Amino acid sequence: MNRQKKLQQLFKAKAKKASAKLAPKKPKYICKADRLKLAAEASDEAVTTTATES
C-alpha cells in the first residue's frame, strides 16, 4: 500500500506541474515606483502630443 501511495503522489505531482506549465502566466510584478514613473512618462507624452497638435 505504501509503494502505491508514493507512486500516486508522484503521478499527481507530475500532473500538477504539467498543468501549471499550460496555465496562463501572470504578468510580471511592477513595483509602485516604476508604475508611477511609467504613468508620468505617459502623461508627459500625452501633453506633448496635444501641445504640438494645437
URRA-V114952 format. One record per pair of residues at least 4 apart in sequence whose ideal C-beta (glycine too) atoms are under 8 Angstrom apart, sorted by the first residue. I is the first residue (numbers start at 1). J is the second residue. Records with the same first field share a line. If there is no record, write none. Layout:
I->J ; J
//
This chain:
1->5
2->6
3->7
4->8
5->9
6->10
7->11
8->12
9->13
10->14
11->15
12->16
13->17
14->18
15->19
16->20
17->21
18->22
19->23
30->34 ; 35 ; 38
31->35
32->36
33->37
34->38
35->39
36->40
37->41
38->42
39->43
40->44
41->45
42->46
43->47
44->48
45->49
46->50
47->51
48->52
49->53
50->54
//
